């Protein structure tokens, strides 16, 4: 569904206002970056949002990211890969040169990614994904192992530039559980700042305010913008 420019303008303005409100609640010094998740929408809507000033967009699947990059190759978009990365898609992702891989979820994946980056003589910026809610359906390292794994990836894999951490909030109607999962990740992020961590990516359309209040400085939002009018 292609949305009218004014509809997208209104939604983007409202979203930025809500991000701002949550940011001020947390700290006047916090800067929050918006990554628009475009998996549910048409490329025309991405183009419109770009015209309205949005620069960072994220895709869940590598093949979808490839389609977007090709359709919008005239725009210097900062593309984020935010979904689980399968090993058979690593080479394709490297060739697409994303701005950031947000879903580095294991030592095993880091090892494979590093080998392929070495072969292609490239590097990639990434976030370590943490399964902060301990849900079996989610990817990511266990919170209690996150600091050690982050440091190990930094030491062992010189083609991967770790920039911080990412999590998906607890799948729950209980706000305290969601908040707990974000606070758990933020505490890990704080510990990793001495290791160069700068990004704490937490919060999606349904829970971004809680995430920002918990310290998130990057949110990943799609359905808020692209729902039917």
NUNU-933948 format. One record per residue (C-alpha): residue number from 0; residue in three letters; chain; x, y, z. Coordinates in steps of 0.25 Angstrom, whole numbers, plus 5000, padded with zeros to 4 digits. Example, Ala and Ser with C-alpha at 12.3 -4.5 7.8 and 13.67 -1.06 7.14 Angstrom:
<pts>
- nr, rest, kette, c1, c2, c3
- 0, ALA, A, 5049, 4982, 5031 .
- 1, SER, A, 5055, 4996, 5029 .
</pts>
This chain:
<pts>
- nr, rest, kette, c1, c2, c3
- 0, UNK, A, 5000, 5000, 5000 .
- 1, UNK, A, 5006, 5013, 4996 .
- 2, UNK, A, 5003, 5024, 5006 .
- 3, UNK, A, 5000, 5039, 5003 .
- 4, UNK, A, 5012, 5048, 5006 .
- 5, UNK, A, 5004, 5056, 5016 .
- 6, UNK, A, 5000, 5043, 5024 .
- 7, UNK, A, 5015, 5039, 5025 .
- 8, UNK, A, 5019, 5053, 5029 .
- 9, UNK, A, 5008, 5054, 5040 .
- 10, UNK, A, 5012, 5040, 5045 .
- 11, UNK, A, 5027, 5043, 5045 .
- 12, UNK, A, 5025, 5056, 5052 .
- 13, UNK, A, 5017, 5049, 5063 .
- 14, UNK, A, 5027, 5038, 5064 .
- 15, UNK, A, 5039, 5048, 5066 .
- 16, UNK, A, 5030, 5055, 5076 .
- 17, UNK, A, 5028, 5043, 5084 .
- 18, UNK, A, 5042, 5039, 5083 .
- 19, UNK, A, 5046, 5053, 5088 .
- 20, UNK, A, 5036, 5052, 5100 .
- 21, UNK, A, 5042, 5038, 5104 .
- 22, UNK, A, 5056, 5043, 5102 .
- 23, UNK, A, 5054, 5055, 5111 .
- 24, UNK, A, 5048, 5046, 5122 .
- 25, UNK, A, 5061, 5039, 5122 .
- 26, UNK, A, 5071, 5050, 5120 .
- 27, UNK, A, 5073, 5063, 5112 .
- 28, UNK, A, 5087, 5058, 5108 .
- 29, UNK, A, 5082, 5045, 5101 .
- 30, UNK, A, 5082, 5045, 5086 .
- 31, UNK, A, 5072, 5034, 5080 .
- 32, UNK, A, 5074, 5030, 5065 .
- 33, UNK, A, 5062, 5025, 5058 .
- 34, UNK, A, 5063, 5013, 5048 .
- 35, UNK, A, 5051, 5011, 5040 .
- 36, UNK, A, 5048, 4996, 5038 .
- 37, UNK, A, 5042, 4995, 5024 .
- 38, UNK, A, 5039, 4980, 5022 .
- 39, UNK, A, 5024, 4983, 5022 .
- 40, UNK, A, 5024, 4994, 5012 .
- 41, UNK, A, 5026, 4998, 4997 .
- 42, UNK, A, 5039, 5005, 4993 .
- 43, UNK, A, 5031, 5017, 4989 .
- 44, UNK, A, 5028, 5020, 5003 .
- 45, UNK, A, 5043, 5018, 5007 .
- 46, UNK, A, 5046, 5029, 4996 .
- 47, UNK, A, 5035, 5038, 5002 .
- 48, UNK, A, 5041, 5037, 5016 .
- 49, UNK, A, 5055, 5039, 5010 .
- 50, UNK, A, 5050, 5052, 5004 .
- 51, UNK, A, 5044, 5056, 5018 .
- 52, UNK, A, 5058, 5054, 5024 .
- 53, UNK, A, 5059, 5040, 5029 .
- 54, UNK, A, 5072, 5033, 5025 .
- 55, UNK, A, 5073, 5020, 5033 .
- 56, UNK, A, 5065, 5008, 5029 .
- 57, UNK, A, 5065, 4994, 5033 .
- 58, UNK, A, 5061, 4980, 5026 .
- 59, UNK, A, 5059, 4967, 5033 .
- 60, UNK, A, 5064, 4958, 5021 .
- 61, UNK, A, 5076, 4959, 5012 .
- 62, UNK, A, 5068, 4956, 4999 .
- 63, UNK, A, 5058, 4967, 5003 .
- 64, UNK, A, 5070, 4977, 5006 .
- 65, UNK, A, 5076, 4973, 4993 .
- 66, UNK, A, 5063, 4977, 4986 .
- 67, UNK, A, 5062, 4990, 4993 .
- 68, UNK, A, 5077, 4994, 4990 .
- 69, UNK, A, 5074, 4991, 4975 .
- 70, UNK, A, 5061, 4999, 4975 .
- 71, UNK, A, 5066, 5011, 4983 .
- 72, UNK, A, 5081, 5011, 4978 .
- 73, UNK, A, 5080, 5026, 4975 .
- 74, UNK, A, 5078, 5029, 4989 .
- 75, UNK, A, 5090, 5029, 4999 .
- 76, UNK, A, 5082, 5021, 5010 .
- 77, UNK, A, 5088, 5016, 5022 .
- 78, UNK, A, 5083, 5001, 5022 .
- 79, UNK, A, 5082, 4992, 5034 .
- 80, UNK, A, 5081, 4977, 5034 .
- 81, UNK, A, 5073, 4975, 5046 .
- 82, UNK, A, 5067, 4960, 5044 .
- 83, UNK, A, 5075, 4947, 5047 .
- 84, UNK, A, 5086, 4945, 5038 .
- 85, UNK, A, 5087, 4931, 5032 .
- 86, UNK, A, 5101, 4926, 5028 .
- 87, UNK, A, 5097, 4924, 5014 .
- 88, UNK, A, 5094, 4939, 5012 .
- 89, UNK, A, 5107, 4944, 5018 .
- 90, UNK, A, 5114, 4946, 5004 .
- 91, UNK, A, 5102, 4954, 4999 .
- 92, UNK, A, 5101, 4963, 5011 .
- 93, UNK, A, 5115, 4966, 5010 .
- 94, UNK, A, 5114, 4970, 4995 .
- 95, UNK, A, 5102, 4979, 4999 .
- 96, UNK, A, 5111, 4987, 5009 .
- 97, UNK, A, 5101, 4990, 5020 .
- 98, UNK, A, 5103, 5002, 5029 .
- 99, UNK, A, 5101, 4992, 5041 .
- 100, UNK, A, 5098, 4978, 5044 .
- 101, UNK, A, 5089, 4978, 5056 .
- 102, UNK, A, 5087, 4963, 5058 .
- 103, UNK, A, 5101, 4957, 5061 .
- 104, UNK, A, 5096, 4946, 5070 .
- 105, UNK, A, 5107, 4936, 5073 .
- 106, UNK, A, 5122, 4933, 5073 .
- 107, UNK, A, 5119, 4923, 5062 .
- 108, UNK, A, 5113, 4934, 5053 .
- 109, UNK, A, 5124, 4943, 5056 .
- 110, UNK, A, 5134, 4933, 5052 .
- 111, UNK, A, 5127, 4930, 5039 .
- 112, UNK, A, 5125, 4945, 5036 .
- 113, UNK, A, 5140, 4948, 5039 .
- 114, UNK, A, 5145, 4938, 5030 .
- 115, UNK, A, 5136, 4943, 5018 .
- 116, UNK, A, 5140, 4957, 5021 .
- 117, UNK, A, 5155, 4953, 5021 .
- 118, UNK, A, 5153, 4946, 5007 .
- 119, UNK, A, 5146, 4959, 5001 .
- 120, UNK, A, 5156, 4968, 5008 .
- 121, UNK, A, 5145, 4976, 5015 .
- 122, UNK, A, 5140, 4980, 5029 .
- 123, UNK, A, 5126, 4981, 5035 .
- 124, UNK, A, 5120, 4989, 5047 .
- 125, UNK, A, 5111, 4980, 5055 .
- 126, UNK, A, 5103, 4979, 5068 .
- 127, UNK, A, 5103, 4967, 5078 .
- 128, UNK, A, 5089, 4962, 5079 .
- 129, UNK, A, 5085, 4959, 5093 .
- 130, UNK, A, 5073, 4950, 5097 .
- 131, UNK, A, 5070, 4958, 5109 .
- 132, UNK, A, 5056, 4952, 5111 .
- 133, UNK, A, 5061, 4937, 5111 .
- 134, UNK, A, 5051, 4934, 5100 .
- 135, UNK, A, 5054, 4921, 5092 .
- 136, UNK, A, 5047, 4928, 5080 .
- 137, UNK, A, 5058, 4939, 5080 .
- 138, UNK, A, 5072, 4939, 5075 .
- 139, UNK, A, 5083, 4945, 5083 .
- 140, UNK, A, 5094, 4942, 5094 .
- 141, UNK, A, 5090, 4940, 5108 .
- 142, UNK, A, 5091, 4952, 5117 .
- 143, UNK, A, 5101, 4946, 5126 .
- 144, UNK, A, 5110, 4942, 5115 .
- 145, UNK, A, 5109, 4955, 5107 .
- 146, UNK, A, 5121, 4963, 5112 .
- 147, UNK, A, 5130, 4951, 5110 .
- 148, UNK, A, 5125, 4948, 5096 .
- 149, UNK, A, 5126, 4963, 5092 .
- 150, UNK, A, 5140, 4964, 5097 .
- 151, UNK, A, 5144, 4950, 5090 .
- 152, UNK, A, 5138, 4955, 5077 .
- 153, UNK, A, 5146, 4968, 5078 .
- 154, UNK, A, 5159, 4960, 5081 .
- 155, UNK, A, 5158, 4949, 5071 .
- 156, UNK, A, 5151, 4955, 5059 .
- 157, UNK, A, 5158, 4967, 5053 .
- 158, UNK, A, 5148, 4969, 5041 .
- 159, UNK, A, 5136, 4971, 5050 .
- 160, UNK, A, 5135, 4985, 5057 .
- 161, UNK, A, 5126, 4983, 5069 .
- 162, UNK, A, 5118, 4996, 5072 .
- 163, UNK, A, 5109, 4992, 5083 .
- 164, UNK, A, 5097, 4983, 5086 .
- 165, UNK, A, 5083, 4980, 5081 .
- 166, UNK, A, 5071, 4973, 5088 .
- 167, UNK, A, 5056, 4970, 5085 .
- 168, UNK, A, 5048, 4974, 5097 .
- 169, UNK, A, 5040, 4963, 5104 .
- 170, UNK, A, 5028, 4958, 5097 .
- 171, UNK, A, 5018, 4961, 5108 .
- 172, UNK, A, 5006, 4970, 5112 .
- 173, UNK, A, 5013, 4972, 5125 .
- 174, UNK, A, 5020, 4985, 5124 .
- 175, UNK, A, 5029, 4982, 5136 .
- 176, UNK, A, 5035, 4969, 5128 .
- 177, UNK, A, 5037, 4977, 5116 .
- 178, UNK, A, 5044, 4988, 5124 .
- 179, UNK, A, 5053, 4978, 5131 .
- 180, UNK, A, 5058, 4972, 5118 .
- 181, UNK, A, 5062, 4986, 5113 .
- 182, UNK, A, 5069, 4989, 5127 .
- 183, UNK, A, 5076, 4976, 5126 .
- 184, UNK, A, 5082, 4980, 5113 .
- 185, UNK, A, 5085, 4994, 5116 .
- 186, UNK, A, 5093, 4989, 5128 .
- 187, UNK, A, 5101, 4980, 5119 .
- 188, UNK, A, 5103, 4992, 5110 .
- 189, UNK, A, 5108, 5001, 5121 .
- 190, UNK, A, 5119, 4990, 5125 .
- 191, UNK, A, 5123, 4990, 5110 .
- 192, UNK, A, 5125, 5004, 5108 .
- 193, UNK, A, 5140, 5003, 5113 .
- 194, UNK, A, 5141, 4993, 5101 .
- 195, UNK, A, 5136, 5004, 5091 .
- 196, UNK, A, 5121, 5001, 5091 .
- 197, UNK, A, 5113, 5013, 5086 .
- 198, UNK, A, 5100, 5007, 5081 .
- 199, UNK, A, 5089, 5001, 5090 .
- 200, UNK, A, 5078, 4997, 5080 .
- 201, UNK, A, 5065, 4994, 5087 .
- 202, UNK, A, 5050, 4997, 5084 .
- 203, UNK, A, 5040, 4995, 5073 .
- 204, UNK, A, 5027, 5000, 5070 .
- 205, UNK, A, 5020, 4995, 5082 .
- 206, UNK, A, 5030, 4997, 5093 .
- 207, UNK, A, 5040, 5008, 5088 .
- 208, UNK, A, 5036, 5018, 5099 .
- 209, UNK, A, 5039, 5008, 5110 .
- 210, UNK, A, 5052, 5005, 5103 .
- 211, UNK, A, 5056, 5019, 5102 .
- 212, UNK, A, 5053, 5021, 5117 .
- 213, UNK, A, 5062, 5009, 5119 .
- 214, UNK, A, 5073, 5016, 5112 .
- 215, UNK, A, 5072, 5012, 5097 .
- 216, UNK, A, 5079, 5021, 5087 .
- 217, UNK, A, 5074, 5014, 5075 .
- 218, UNK, A, 5060, 5009, 5072 .
- 219, UNK, A, 5055, 5001, 5060 .
- 220, UNK, A, 5041, 5005, 5056 .
- 221, UNK, A, 5032, 5000, 5044 .
- 222, UNK, A, 5017, 4997, 5047 .
- 223, UNK, A, 5015, 5010, 5054 .
- 224, UNK, A, 5018, 5017, 5041 .
- 225, UNK, A, 5012, 5008, 5031 .
- 226, UNK, A, 4999, 5003, 5036 .
- 227, UNK, A, 4987, 5006, 5028 .
- 228, UNK, A, 4981, 5020, 5029 .
</pts>
